[in-house]
Amino acid sequence: MSLPISELCHHFDAGRCRSCRWLARPYAEQLADKQRQVAELVDVAWEPPVPSAQLGFRNKAKMVVTGSVSEPTLGILDPAGGGVDLRDCPLHTPGIRAALPVLADFVRTAALTPYDVPGRRGELKHLLVTESPDGGLMVRFVLRSQEPLARIRKHLPALQAALPGLVVASVNLQPEHKAVLEGEREIVLTEQETLLMRVAGLDLHLRPQSFFQTNTAMASELYSRARAWTADLAPTSMWDLYCGVGGFALSLARPGLAVTGIEVSREAVASAALTAAEAGLGDVRFEAGDATAYAIASASPPDLVVVNPPRRGIGAELSGWLQSSGVEHVLYSSCNATTLAADLTAMPSLRPVRGQLLDMFPNTGHYEVLTLLGRR
């Protein structure tokens, strides 16, 4: 039975934050509605959806910093550009909720002037905090310039003492005045450069600019199902396209299987390669590049292709290549069943044989679906 809204989130109850648009709906109803949506779009015998904890699941906080040095707010912007403080947001893991007040104190100690969006002045734009399953923390300060960098370095030892779980700290430079979360340049301030994410039997390294699923429990379920669903296929070669930090590639790796992961982010590729090297997986390699370009330029297709694209899907070009390639199986992980359905239409020779929804984003209309395709 779902809890009353006032017990789930007082910010939602008061109308300060409506990011969780479905929070007022009973959780069982949320799941049923998502299942119905994907079933209408993709014709497959859908397995029962995998539920998530409704609160405390989010392993990453993306906090807009506003207010003043003496009274910073960490949260979101209201319609007028002012700050709404959400440092106690119940979606975040307990470790993140405990860390955010400490980081607010650090803003004061290091005199980090919050960025004033309407006035286009100030330095600290965002605080990005990630917690690993072991309680390790990665903290990233998104700044307009390097002006506060010396102060952050000076006071960092005190922050590490206040946050014993702090493993990685960095500064990201985003000088432009536009709605972009982070910039291209990252300055790592700690000796350790990666956060270890222990998920589904894997020790995945996460660098500051690497993508990782925001719901650790659902990521574990996703990789475990990928492993189980492909266990009987016996491929000898596999591609993981849009591989990120290598979750699917490393989950499916085994002796006798040549695995190649392709990802446009060099930071993510570096993370994945480090994990593979530490695990002694000599048959697994990762390469930075465009997934579609890599497939089209390849001399021969593998037995199995895994795709985990962004919301826009894999698109007509890669779908067309898969259709004509002769690849026997495709494992498609999608966060948007509408684009998944469009991609499936473009490769009719690959028929969905298994599908399951994982509730990666409770209290919203978003989700992740895993679909196994087999050639007719």
N, C-alpha and C positions, 0 to 999 in steps of 0.2 A: 504494500500500500504506500502511495506517495505521501510525503510529508507536506504540511501546510507551507505556502509560499513564504510566510514570515520565518519559518524555521529553515527553509532552504537558503534564502538569500535576502537579507534586509535591504540591500541596495535595490534589488528588483522590486521588492514590496513597496519601497518608497518612491519608485519611479526614477531613481538616479541613474540606473543602468539597465538597458534592455537588450544587451548583447545576446543573452540566452533567451531568444524569442519564444521558445517552447517551454520555458520553465514552469509556466502555469498549468501545463497539461500533464495528466498522470503519465508516469514513465511507460507503463505498458501500452498506453495509447500512442505515445511517441514511436515506440518500436514498431507497432502494428502499422502505423501510417507510413513509415519509411519502407517497410517490407512491401506494402501495397504499391508504393511509388515505383520501386525497382522492378517488381513483378509485372507491372503494366508496360515497362519499357523493354525488358529483356525476357525472352521466352526460354526458361530453363526450370527444372524442378528445384526451386529454392529450398535450401536447408533452413532450419530455424535460425533466426538472427542471434548473434552473440551479444548479450547485454554488457554494459559497462557500469561501473560505479557512477552514480549520478553527480557526485561531488568528490573533490579531492583527487581527481584523475589527471589534471593537466600538469605536465612536467616542465612547461615553459611559460614564463610570464613576460609579456611584452608591454611594459609600462611606459606611458607617456609621462614625462616629468614636467610639471608646471609649478606655478606658485612662486615662492621666493626662496632664497637661500635659508632663511630662518624658519620658513614654514613651507617646505616643498610638498606637493601632492604627487602621488604615484598612481596612475590609473588611466583614465581616458579623458578626452576633451568633450565638453558640453557643446551645444549648438553655437554658443557665442565664442568658443575658443578658450573658455576657462577650464580649469581642471576639476575632475571628479576623482576623489581619492578612493582607490580600490585595493589598498594593500592587504586587506583582510578578505579578498575575494575567495569564496569557498570552493571555486573550481580548482584552485592551485593545490599542489601537494603540500602536506604539512611543513616540509622543510622550506619551501618557497615562502609560505605565509610567515614563518618565523624569521626568515631572512630579510623580508622587505622593510620592516621597521628599522632594522639595523642599517640597511642601506640608506634609508631616509636620514638617519643620524649622520651617516658618512657624507651625504650631500652637504649637510651643515658644517661638519668638521673640515672638509676639503674645500669649502666655499665654492661649490659648483653651482653657478647661476643657472637656474632652469631656463629653458628656451621659451620665450614669449612669442607664440605663433602670430597673433595679430600685430604685435610690434616688431617682429622679425629681429629680435635681439636676445642675447643670452647664449649659453653654451651647451648645457646638458639637455639633449632632446629625448632620449629614451634610456631606460634600464632594461636589459634583457637578461633574464635569470633562468637557468636550466638546472633541474635536479636529476641526478642519476638514481637508479634503483637502490644503490648503496648509500645514498645520502650525500654524495659529492655535489658540489655546486660550481657552475660556470657563471660568472658575472661579466657582462659586457656594458661598457659605458659608451653610448652613442653621442658624440660631441660634434659641434659645428667646426671646431678648430682644435689645434694642439695646445692652445693657451692654458687649459687647466691640467695638462699632462703631468707637469712637475709636481703639482700638489697631490694628484692621485698617487703618484709613485711615493711621495713622502709619507702619506698616511696609510698606504696599503698594508704595512705590517700590523697596524692597529686593527684594520678591518679583518685581516686574517686571524688575529687573536679573538676578535668578537664573533667571527664565523669560522669555527674550526673545520667545517666541511668545505670551505672554499678551496677549490683545486686549480681552477683556471680563472684568471682575470685579464681582461683586455680592453682596449679603447678602439672603437670604430669611428672613423671620420666620415661624417655626412654633411658637407658644407652647404648643400643646396637647400633653398627654401621650397620644398615640395613634399608631397605626401609619400615619401619613400622611407621605409623603416631604417635602413642602414646603407652605408656607402661601401665602396670597394676596398678601401685600405683598412687593415686591421693591425694593431700594435699589441702584441701579447706581452703582458707585464709579469707573468709568473714563469717559474722554471718549467712547469708542466704545461704543455700546449694542448692536450686533449683531455676530454672528460670520458671516462669509461662507462659505457652503458651495457650492463649485463642483462641481456634479453634473450629468452628462448635458447639458453645454452650457449650464447655467443657473447664474446667480450668485444663490443663494437666501440671503436675510438671515434669520438665526436670532436671535431675542431670548431672554432668559433663560428665560421661561416658555413658549416655543414648543416644540411636539413636532416631532421629526425622527426618521426611521428610524435605528436604532442601527447598522446595517450599511451603510456608505456605498456599497460596491461593489454590493450588492444593490439599494439605492435607485436607483442609476444604471441598473441593468438593468431595474428596474421601470418607470421613466419612459421609457426608450428603447423598451421593448416597447409601452407605451401609445401612444406616438407612431406606431410602425410599424403597429400593429393598426388604428388608426383613420384612417390616411392616405387610404384609398380610400373612406371613408364620406361625405366632403364635407358635413359639417354646417355650417349657418350660425349655429347657436346651441348653447351647451353650458353645463351646470351642473357644477361640481365640488363635491359635497356632502361634508361632513367634510373640508374642503380642507387643513387644517393650514396650513403656510407656503406653500401654493400649488403644490406640486410638479407635480401632474397638470395643473392649469389652465395653468400657465406652460409646461409641456412641449408642450401641444397647441395653444397660442395661435398664430394665424397671421392674416394679413390676410383680412378678410371674415368672420371667426368671432367672434361676440359671446360672451364668456366671463364667467360669474358664479361666484365661489367663495363658499361659505357655511361658516362655522366658528364654533363657540361661543366659542372663546378669542379675546379681543380682542388679546392679545399676538401670536398667530399671524397674525391678520388684518392687524395693523400691519406685521408682517414681510413678508407677501405683497404688500401694497400698495406698500411701499417697493421691492421687487424689480421689480414691474410698472412703477412710475414710472421707475426708473432704466433699464429696458429700452425705454422709450417705447411701451409697449403700451396704447394708448388704448382698445382694445376689451375690455380685461380689468378687471373690478372685483371687489372683495371686500367682504363684508358679514358682520358678527358676528351670529350668530343660530342658532336651532335648524334643522337640516336638514329635518326632517319638517314643521315649521310653515311654513317657507319654501315648500316644494313645494305644500302644500295650499292656501296663500293665493295662489298665483300664478294669473294669469289664463289663461296658456297655457303648455304644456310646451315645452322645447327639443327639438332633434333628437337630442342625445346627452346622457346623464347619466352622470357618473362618481361612484361612491360608494366611500369608503374608511373604513368605520365601525370602531369599536372591536370587541373580541371578541364583544360581544353581538349584532352584526349590525345591520341597518337596522330590523328589527322589522316587525310585521304592518301597522302603519298606513302606513308609507312603501312597503312592498312592495305593499300594496293600491292605493295611489295610482299607483305605476308600472304596475301591471297594467292599470288603467283609463285611463291618461293618453294613450295613443297614442304615447308616446316610441318611436322606432324602434330605438335601440340603448342599451344600458347597459354600461359598463365597470365591473366590480365587483372591487375589490381587497380581499381578506379575509385575516385572520390566524387564522380559525377556520372550517374547512370545514363543521363541524356547523351553525353558525348560518347560513352561506352556503346550505347545502342547505335549511334551513327557510325562508329567505327566497325561494329559487327556487320552492319548492312553492307559495308564496302568490302568485306571478306566473307562471302557466303559459304565458301568451302570449309571454313573453320566454324564448327557448330558448338555452341555452349553445351557442355555435358554436366556441369556442376557449378553451383553458385551459392554464395552465402554472404549475408550482410553482417558487418561488424560495426558496432555503434561507437565509432571513433570519436564522435562529437555529440555527446548527450546534450539535451535541452535545446538543440538547434535542428534544422532540417538537413544537416549534413551527415555524412556517413562514409564508410569505405566498403566496397564490395569486391570480393574475390571470385573470379570466374575462370574455370578451366575450359579451354576450347580444344576440340579434336577434329582432325580433318575427316571430311565425309568419305 
